[in-house]
C-alpha cells in the first residue's frame, strides 16, 4: 500500500533537512565515521535529502518508512554512545601538521560539537514523530490484518534507541 499522506512528507522532509544541515554537515560528518551503521542505513538517510521529489511522486511504502525510522534511530543511538563521549576531539580535532584551521572554521567546529547533543535530540524527536504517525496510518490501513510494524521485531527496541 502506497502512502501519500502530506503529514508524512512533511516529517520526512524535516528529518532530511535536519540530518543534512545539523547532524551530517561538513563539521560533524568526519566524527560520524566512527559509527557502525550498515551501508543501507547510510543510503537511506542520505536518500532523504536527495529523493524527496521521487517520494512525492511515488509515495512511501510502510516498509520504507519503518526503514527510515530504524536508520535514524540507529544513528542517534550510536552517535550518543560513540561520538558524544569524545565529541570535541572528533569534531574539532587537531589541525593538520603545519597548518592551523582558519579561525572561523574553528569557531564553527566548536559550535557544531557543542550543539550536537541537542541536534541528536531533535533528530530523535522527529524520528519518533514519524514512527507514531506511520504506526497510526498502519493500524488504520490494516484494521482486519496485522499492521506491518508487528512484522518488524526491531521496532520493539525503538524506545531504547531514541531515549538512551
Order of alpha helices (4+ residues) and beta strands (2+ residues): beta-alpha-alpha-alpha-alpha-beta-alpha-alpha-alpha-alpha
